[in-house]
Amino acid sequence: MSKVSVLVVDDATFIRDLVKKGLRDNFPGIQIEEAINGRKAQQLLMRQPADLILCDWEMPEMSGLELLSWCREQDNLKTTPFIMVTSRGDKENVVQAIQAGVSDYIGKPFSNDQLVTKVKKALHRSGKLAQLTAAAAPKMLSSGAFANDSLAALTGGKAEVIKPSAPAAAARPAHAPAPTSEKSAAAANPGSGRGQGQLRLPGGAMACVIKALSLKEALLVVKRGELVPQVLESAVLDLEQGEASETARLNGYLHAVAAFEPKPDAEWLQLTFKFVDRDPQKLDYLSRLIARGTAQKHFSPGA
């Protein structure tokens, strides 16, 4: 019996690793291939078709929509389940993907449960879920099957550690006292910053203030509520700037969560949000925002 194969396509290592971990944890025996963009995925599919394709939309060289259109033109890929995994959830984008022949949609950021539900649905429709279950049954994995999972694996080993705006902020828990410079800024006006945006997490969305911005990360301030951001949680940062109200959706994860105020019930939280996109258009947008003065400078002690 041949293995059930899934092709994961995304230019962000962190997202690919997140998807792969979710698949391996919930579908023992599944065969996973990966590609960094649509062009690489196309080359892989020409050699060996997949049973399911999980694909990002915005990627360099060939986008997810272009890959989808190409797949639907191939005799052996016309009916292959194709799930778009993207932060493009606007109605016009959804309609565009449906017209191109998409099978389903997963919005970024996504929870593990959302990923598993969509994959099960797609595999069930194609008749592959029963095959996968039957193949995995005789090979029940031991409790230590995923012992090698680690922070390095989850982030693809590429999450750079930089100097945050306060020493050891990445390691400081949310209830720890914030340095004097941060306390003063927060006490004076916690909401002041270089711009505003919306941070979308698997559990919901929250408004945020962009305190600093670089091509690799953003320093955000959010008001603490029922939704408390977690370190290593995947997220999408929506930025809207300029007279034309340009909007960029930047994929990433929370590298650090710290408190502005020296008390356990701190009202304001400071987040370091690492970008994982490598899409030239998004990098160009960030460059223009920085040049425009939305973000005054890169992170440095006392910024």
Contacts in CASP RR format, 6 or more apart in sequence:
PFRMAT RR
TARGET T0000
AUTHOR 0000-0000-0000
METHOD contacts of the structure
MODEL  1
MSKVSVLVVDDATFIRDLVKKGLRDNFPGIQIEEAINGRKAQQLLMRQPA
DLILCDWEMPEMSGLELLSWCREQDNLKTTPFIMVTSRGDKENVVQAIQA
GVSDYIGKPFSNDQLVTKVKKALHRSGKLAQLTAAAAPKMLSSGAFANDS
LAALTGGKAEVIKPSAPAAAARPAHAPAPTSEKSAAAANPGSGRGQGQLR
LPGGAMACVIKALSLKEALLVVKRGELVPQVLESAVLDLEQGEASETARL
NGYLHAVAAFEPKPDAEWLQLTFKFVDRDPQKLDYLSRLIARGTAQKHFS
PGA
1 131 0 8 1.000
1 134 0 8 1.000
1 135 0 8 1.000
3 29 0 8 1.000
3 30 0 8 1.000
3 31 0 8 1.000
3 135 0 8 1.000
4 27 0 8 1.000
4 29 0 8 1.000
4 30 0 8 1.000
4 31 0 8 1.000
4 51 0 8 1.000
4 52 0 8 1.000
4 123 0 8 1.000
4 128 0 8 1.000
4 131 0 8 1.000
4 132 0 8 1.000
4 135 0 8 1.000
5 30 0 8 1.000
5 31 0 8 1.000
5 32 0 8 1.000
5 33 0 8 1.000
5 48 0 8 1.000
5 50 0 8 1.000
5 51 0 8 1.000
5 52 0 8 1.000
6 23 0 8 1.000
6 30 0 8 1.000
6 31 0 8 1.000
6 32 0 8 1.000
6 33 0 8 1.000
6 50 0 8 1.000
6 51 0 8 1.000
6 52 0 8 1.000
6 53 0 8 1.000
6 54 0 8 1.000
6 119 0 8 1.000
7 32 0 8 1.000
7 33 0 8 1.000
7 34 0 8 1.000
7 35 0 8 1.000
7 41 0 8 1.000
7 44 0 8 1.000
7 45 0 8 1.000
7 50 0 8 1.000
7 52 0 8 1.000
7 53 0 8 1.000
7 54 0 8 1.000
7 55 0 8 1.000
8 16 0 8 1.000
8 19 0 8 1.000
8 20 0 8 1.000
8 23 0 8 1.000
8 32 0 8 1.000
8 33 0 8 1.000
8 34 0 8 1.000
8 35 0 8 1.000
8 54 0 8 1.000
8 55 0 8 1.000
9 34 0 8 1.000
9 35 0 8 1.000
9 36 0 8 1.000
9 37 0 8 1.000
9 38 0 8 1.000
9 40 0 8 1.000
9 41 0 8 1.000
9 53 0 8 1.000
9 54 0 8 1.000
9 55 0 8 1.000
9 56 0 8 1.000
9 59 0 8 1.000
9 64 0 8 1.000
9 67 0 8 1.000
10 16 0 8 1.000
10 19 0 8 1.000
10 34 0 8 1.000
10 36 0 8 1.000
10 55 0 8 1.000
10 56 0 8 1.000
10 59 0 8 1.000
10 85 0 8 1.000
11 36 0 8 1.000
11 37 0 8 1.000
11 56 0 8 1.000
11 58 0 8 1.000
11 59 0 8 1.000
11 60 0 8 1.000
11 277 0 8 1.000
11 278 0 8 1.000
11 279 0 8 1.000
12 56 0 8 1.000
12 251 0 8 1.000
12 252 0 8 1.000
12 276 0 8 1.000
12 277 0 8 1.000
12 278 0 8 1.000
13 155 0 8 1.000
13 156 0 8 1.000
13 157 0 8 1.000
13 158 0 8 1.000
13 276 0 8 1.000
14 154 0 8 1.000
14 155 0 8 1.000
14 156 0 8 1.000
14 158 0 8 1.000
14 159 0 8 1.000
14 234 0 8 1.000
14 252 0 8 1.000
14 253 0 8 1.000
14 274 0 8 1.000
14 276 0 8 1.000
15 56 0 8 1.000
15 85 0 8 1.000
15 108 0 8 1.000
15 234 0 8 1.000
15 251 0 8 1.000
15 252 0 8 1.000
15 276 0 8 1.000
16 34 0 8 1.000
17 153 0 8 1.000
17 154 0 8 1.000
17 155 0 8 1.000
17 156 0 8 1.000
18 154 0 8 1.000
18 234 0 8 1.000
19 54 0 8 1.000
19 85 0 8 1.000
19 115 0 8 1.000
20 32 0 8 1.000
20 34 0 8 1.000
21 146 0 8 1.000
21 149 0 8 1.000
21 153 0 8 1.000
21 154 0 8 1.000
22 112 0 8 1.000
22 115 0 8 1.000
22 116 0 8 1.000
23 30 0 8 1.000
23 32 0 8 1.000
23 115 0 8 1.000
23 119 0 8 1.000
24 30 0 8 1.000
24 32 0 8 1.000
24 146 0 8 1.000
25 112 0 8 1.000
25 146 0 8 1.000
26 112 0 8 1.000
26 116 0 8 1.000
26 119 0 8 1.000
27 119 0 8 1.000
27 132 0 8 1.000
27 136 0 8 1.000
28 136 0 8 1.000
28 139 0 8 1.000
28 140 0 8 1.000
28 141 0 8 1.000
28 145 0 8 1.000
29 132 0 8 1.000
29 135 0 8 1.000
29 136 0 8 1.000
29 139 0 8 1.000
30 132 0 8 1.000
33 44 0 8 1.000
33 48 0 8 1.000
33 50 0 8 1.000
35 41 0 8 1.000
35 43 0 8 1.000
35 44 0 8 1.000
36 59 0 8 1.000
37 59 0 8 1.000
37 60 0 8 1.000
37 61 0 8 1.000
37 62 0 8 1.000
38 55 0 8 1.000
38 59 0 8 1.000
38 61 0 8 1.000
38 62 0 8 1.000
38 63 0 8 1.000
38 64 0 8 1.000
38 66 0 8 1.000
38 67 0 8 1.000
39 61 0 8 1.000
39 62 0 8 1.000
40 61 0 8 1.000
41 53 0 8 1.000
41 55 0 8 1.000
41 62 0 8 1.000
41 67 0 8 1.000
42 62 0 8 1.000
42 67 0 8 1.000
42 70 0 8 1.000
44 50 0 8 1.000
45 53 0 8 1.000
45 71 0 8 1.000
45 74 0 8 1.000
45 77 0 8 1.000
49 76 0 8 1.000
49 77 0 8 1.000
49 80 0 8 1.000
50 80 0 8 1.000
51 80 0 8 1.000
51 81 0 8 1.000
51 123 0 8 1.000
51 126 0 8 1.000
51 128 0 8 1.000
52 80 0 8 1.000
52 81 0 8 1.000
52 83 0 8 1.000
52 119 0 8 1.000
52 122 0 8 1.000
52 123 0 8 1.000
52 126 0 8 1.000
52 128 0 8 1.000
53 67 0 8 1.000
53 71 0 8 1.000
53 80 0 8 1.000
53 81 0 8 1.000
53 82 0 8 1.000
53 83 0 8 1.000
54 83 0 8 1.000
54 85 0 8 1.000
54 106 0 8 1.000
54 119 0 8 1.000
55 64 0 8 1.000
55 67 0 8 1.000
55 68 0 8 1.000
55 82 0 8 1.000
55 83 0 8 1.000
55 84 0 8 1.000
55 85 0 8 1.000
56 64 0 8 1.000
56 84 0 8 1.000
56 85 0 8 1.000
56 86 0 8 1.000
57 63 0 8 1.000
57 64 0 8 1.000
57 65 0 8 1.000
57 84 0 8 1.000
57 86 0 8 1.000
57 87 0 8 1.000
57 88 0 8 1.000
57 93 0 8 1.000
57 97 0 8 1.000
58 64 0 8 1.000
58 86 0 8 1.000
58 88 0 8 1.000
58 277 0 8 1.000
58 279 0 8 1.000
58 281 0 8 1.000
58 282 0 8 1.000
59 279 0 8 1.000
60 278 0 8 1.000
60 279 0 8 1.000
60 280 0 8 1.000
64 84 0 8 1.000
65 96 0 8 1.000
65 97 0 8 1.000
65 100 0 8 1.000
68 82 0 8 1.000
68 84 0 8 1.000
68 97 0 8 1.000
68 100 0 8 1.000
68 101 0 8 1.000
68 102 0 8 1.000
69 100 0 8 1.000
71 77 0 8 1.000
71 78 0 8 1.000
71 80 0 8 1.000
71 82 0 8 1.000
72 78 0 8 1.000
72 100 0 8 1.000
72 101 0 8 1.000
79 126 0 8 1.000
80 126 0 8 1.000
81 103 0 8 1.000
81 104 0 8 1.000
81 122 0 8 1.000
81 123 0 8 1.000
81 125 0 8 1.000
81 126 0 8 1.000
82 101 0 8 1.000
82 102 0 8 1.000
82 103 0 8 1.000
83 102 0 8 1.000
83 103 0 8 1.000
83 104 0 8 1.000
83 105 0 8 1.000
83 106 0 8 1.000
83 118 0 8 1.000
83 119 0 8 1.000
83 122 0 8 1.000
84 97 0 8 1.000
84 102 0 8 1.000
84 104 0 8 1.000
84 105 0 8 1.000
84 106 0 8 1.000
85 106 0 8 1.000
85 107 0 8 1.000
85 108 0 8 1.000
85 110 0 8 1.000
86 93 0 8 1.000
86 105 0 8 1.000
86 106 0 8 1.000
86 107 0 8 1.000
86 108 0 8 1.000
87 107 0 8 1.000
87 108 0 8 1.000
87 109 0 8 1.000
87 200 0 8 1.000
87 236 0 8 1.000
87 249 0 8 1.000
87 251 0 8 1.000
88 249 0 8 1.000
89 105 0 8 1.000
89 107 0 8 1.000
94 105 0 8 1.000
97 105 0 8 1.000
103 122 0 8 1.000
103 125 0 8 1.000
104 118 0 8 1.000
104 121 0 8 1.000
104 122 0 8 1.000
106 114 0 8 1.000
106 115 0 8 1.000
106 118 0 8 1.000
107 114 0 8 1.000
108 200 0 8 1.000
108 234 0 8 1.000
108 236 0 8 1.000
108 249 0 8 1.000
108 251 0 8 1.000
109 200 0 8 1.000
109 201 0 8 1.000
109 202 0 8 1.000
109 233 0 8 1.000
109 234 0 8 1.000
109 235 0 8 1.000
109 236 0 8 1.000
109 251 0 8 1.000
110 202 0 8 1.000
110 234 0 8 1.000
111 202 0 8 1.000
111 203 0 8 1.000
114 202 0 8 1.000
120 129 0 8 1.000
123 129 0 8 1.000
123 132 0 8 1.000
124 130 0 8 1.000
151 159 0 8 1.000
151 232 0 8 1.000
154 232 0 8 1.000
155 232 0 8 1.000
155 253 0 8 1.000
159 253 0 8 1.000
159 255 0 8 1.000
159 274 0 8 1.000
160 216 0 8 1.000
160 274 0 8 1.000
161 170 0 8 1.000
162 216 0 8 1.000
162 217 0 8 1.000
162 299 0 8 1.000
163 299 0 8 1.000
163 300 0 8 1.000
163 301 0 8 1.000
164 170 0 8 1.000
164 219 0 8 1.000
164 256 0 8 1.000
164 258 0 8 1.000
164 272 0 8 1.000
164 299 0 8 1.000
165 181 0 8 1.000
165 182 0 8 1.000
165 211 0 8 1.000
165 212 0 8 1.000
165 219 0 8 1.000
165 270 0 8 1.000
165 299 0 8 1.000
165 300 0 8 1.000
165 301 0 8 1.000
165 302 0 8 1.000
165 303 0 8 1.000
166 172 0 8 1.000
166 178 0 8 1.000
166 179 0 8 1.000
166 181 0 8 1.000
166 182 0 8 1.000
166 258 0 8 1.000
166 301 0 8 1.000
166 302 0 8 1.000
167 179 0 8 1.000
167 301 0 8 1.000
169 256 0 8 1.000
169 258 0 8 1.000
169 270 0 8 1.000
169 272 0 8 1.000
170 255 0 8 1.000
170 256 0 8 1.000
170 272 0 8 1.000
171 256 0 8 1.000
172 256 0 8 1.000
172 258 0 8 1.000
172 259 0 8 1.000
174 228 0 8 1.000
174 257 0 8 1.000
174 258 0 8 1.000
174 259 0 8 1.000
174 266 0 8 1.000
174 269 0 8 1.000
175 259 0 8 1.000
175 263 0 8 1.000
175 264 0 8 1.000
175 266 0 8 1.000
176 258 0 8 1.000
176 259 0 8 1.000
177 183 0 8 1.000
177 259 0 8 1.000
177 262 0 8 1.000
177 263 0 8 1.000
178 186 0 8 1.000
178 258 0 8 1.000
178 259 0 8 1.000
178 260 0 8 1.000
178 261 0 8 1.000
178 262 0 8 1.000
178 266 0 8 1.000
178 270 0 8 1.000
181 302 0 8 1.000
182 258 0 8 1.000
182 260 0 8 1.000
182 270 0 8 1.000
183 260 0 8 1.000
183 261 0 8 1.000
183 262 0 8 1.000
185 192 0 8 1.000
185 260 0 8 1.000
186 221 0 8 1.000
186 260 0 8 1.000
186 261 0 8 1.000
186 268 0 8 1.000
187 261 0 8 1.000
190 209 0 8 1.000
190 221 0 8 1.000
190 223 0 8 1.000
190 260 0 8 1.000
190 267 0 8 1.000
190 268 0 8 1.000
191 209 0 8 1.000
191 221 0 8 1.000
191 268 0 8 1.000
192 209 0 8 1.000
193 209 0 8 1.000
193 210 0 8 1.000
193 211 0 8 1.000
193 221 0 8 1.000
194 209 0 8 1.000
194 210 0 8 1.000
194 211 0 8 1.000
194 212 0 8 1.000
194 213 0 8 1.000
194 293 0 8 1.000
194 294 0 8 1.000
194 295 0 8 1.000
194 296 0 8 1.000
195 209 0 8 1.000
195 210 0 8 1.000
195 241 0 8 1.000
195 294 0 8 1.000
196 207 0 8 1.000
196 208 0 8 1.000
196 209 0 8 1.000
196 210 0 8 1.000
196 240 0 8 1.000
197 207 0 8 1.000
197 208 0 8 1.000
197 209 0 8 1.000
197 210 0 8 1.000
197 237 0 8 1.000
197 238 0 8 1.000
197 239 0 8 1.000
197 240 0 8 1.000
198 205 0 8 1.000
198 206 0 8 1.000
198 207 0 8 1.000
198 208 0 8 1.000
198 237 0 8 1.000
198 238 0 8 1.000
199 205 0 8 1.000
199 206 0 8 1.000
199 207 0 8 1.000
199 208 0 8 1.000
199 220 0 8 1.000
199 222 0 8 1.000
199 229 0 8 1.000
199 235 0 8 1.000
199 236 0 8 1.000
199 237 0 8 1.000
199 238 0 8 1.000
199 271 0 8 1.000
199 273 0 8 1.000
200 235 0 8 1.000
200 236 0 8 1.000
200 237 0 8 1.000
200 238 0 8 1.000
201 227 0 8 1.000
201 229 0 8 1.000
201 233 0 8 1.000
201 235 0 8 1.000
202 233 0 8 1.000
202 234 0 8 1.000
202 235 0 8 1.000
203 227 0 8 1.000
204 227 0 8 1.000
206 222 0 8 1.000
206 223 0 8 1.000
206 225 0 8 1.000
206 227 0 8 1.000
206 229 0 8 1.000
207 222 0 8 1.000
207 223 0 8 1.000
208 220 0 8 1.000
208 221 0 8 1.000
208 222 0 8 1.000
208 237 0 8 1.000
208 271 0 8 1.000
209 220 0 8 1.000
209 221 0 8 1.000
209 222 0 8 1.000
210 218 0 8 1.000
210 219 0 8 1.000
210 220 0 8 1.000
210 239 0 8 1.000
210 294 0 8 1.000
210 295 0 8 1.000
211 219 0 8 1.000
211 220 0 8 1.000
211 221 0 8 1.000
211 270 0 8 1.000
211 303 0 8 1.000
212 218 0 8 1.000
212 219 0 8 1.000
212 295 0 8 1.000
212 296 0 8 1.000
212 297 0 8 1.000
212 298 0 8 1.000
212 299 0 8 1.000
212 303 0 8 1.000
213 219 0 8 1.000
213 286 0 8 1.000
213 289 0 8 1.000
213 290 0 8 1.000
213 294 0 8 1.000
213 295 0 8 1.000
214 290 0 8 1.000
214 295 0 8 1.000
214 298 0 8 1.000
214 299 0 8 1.000
215 275 0 8 1.000
215 283 0 8 1.000
215 286 0 8 1.000
215 287 0 8 1.000
215 290 0 8 1.000
216 274 0 8 1.000
216 275 0 8 1.000
217 255 0 8 1.000
217 272 0 8 1.000
217 273 0 8 1.000
217 274 0 8 1.000
217 275 0 8 1.000
217 299 0 8 1.000
218 237 0 8 1.000
218 250 0 8 1.000
218 272 0 8 1.000
218 273 0 8 1.000
218 275 0 8 1.000
218 295 0 8 1.000
219 270 0 8 1.000
219 271 0 8 1.000
219 272 0 8 1.000
219 273 0 8 1.000
219 299 0 8 1.000
219 303 0 8 1.000
220 237 0 8 1.000
220 270 0 8 1.000
220 271 0 8 1.000
220 272 0 8 1.000
220 273 0 8 1.000
221 260 0 8 1.000
221 268 0 8 1.000
221 269 0 8 1.000
221 270 0 8 1.000
221 271 0 8 1.000
222 229 0 8 1.000
222 268 0 8 1.000
222 269 0 8 1.000
222 271 0 8 1.000
223 267 0 8 1.000
223 268 0 8 1.000
223 269 0 8 1.000
224 266 0 8 1.000
224 267 0 8 1.000
224 268 0 8 1.000
224 269 0 8 1.000
228 269 0 8 1.000
229 235 0 8 1.000
229 254 0 8 1.000
229 257 0 8 1.000
229 269 0 8 1.000
229 271 0 8 1.000
230 254 0 8 1.000
230 257 0 8 1.000
231 254 0 8 1.000
231 255 0 8 1.000
231 256 0 8 1.000
231 257 0 8 1.000
232 253 0 8 1.000
232 254 0 8 1.000
232 255 0 8 1.000
233 253 0 8 1.000
233 254 0 8 1.000
234 251 0 8 1.000
234 252 0 8 1.000
234 253 0 8 1.000
235 251 0 8 1.000
235 252 0 8 1.000
235 253 0 8 1.000
235 254 0 8 1.000
235 273 0 8 1.000
236 249 0 8 1.000
236 250 0 8 1.000
236 251 0 8 1.000
236 252 0 8 1.000
237 249 0 8 1.000
237 250 0 8 1.000
237 252 0 8 1.000
237 273 0 8 1.000
238 247 0 8 1.000
238 248 0 8 1.000
238 249 0 8 1.000
238 250 0 8 1.000
239 247 0 8 1.000
239 248 0 8 1.000
239 250 0 8 1.000
239 289 0 8 1.000
240 246 0 8 1.000
240 247 0 8 1.000
241 289 0 8 1.000
241 292 0 8 1.000
241 294 0 8 1.000
242 292 0 8 1.000
246 285 0 8 1.000
248 282 0 8 1.000
248 285 0 8 1.000
248 286 0 8 1.000
248 289 0 8 1.000
250 275 0 8 1.000
250 277 0 8 1.000
250 282 0 8 1.000
250 286 0 8 1.000
251 275 0 8 1.000
251 276 0 8 1.000
251 277 0 8 1.000
252 273 0 8 1.000
252 274 0 8 1.000
252 275 0 8 1.000
252 276 0 8 1.000
252 277 0 8 1.000
253 273 0 8 1.000
253 274 0 8 1.000
253 276 0 8 1.000
254 271 0 8 1.000
254 272 0 8 1.000
254 273 0 8 1.000
254 274 0 8 1.000
255 272 0 8 1.000
255 273 0 8 1.000
255 274 0 8 1.000
256 270 0 8 1.000
256 271 0 8 1.000
256 272 0 8 1.000
257 269 0 8 1.000
257 270 0 8 1.000
257 271 0 8 1.000
257 272 0 8 1.000
258 269 0 8 1.000
258 270 0 8 1.000
258 271 0 8 1.000
259 266 0 8 1.000
259 268 0 8 1.000
259 269 0 8 1.000
259 270 0 8 1.000
260 266 0 8 1.000
260 267 0 8 1.000
260 268 0 8 1.000
260 269 0 8 1.000
260 270 0 8 1.000
261 267 0 8 1.000
261 268 0 8 1.000
275 282 0 8 1.000
275 286 0 8 1.000
277 283 0 8 1.000
289 295 0 8 1.000
297 303 0 8 1.000
END
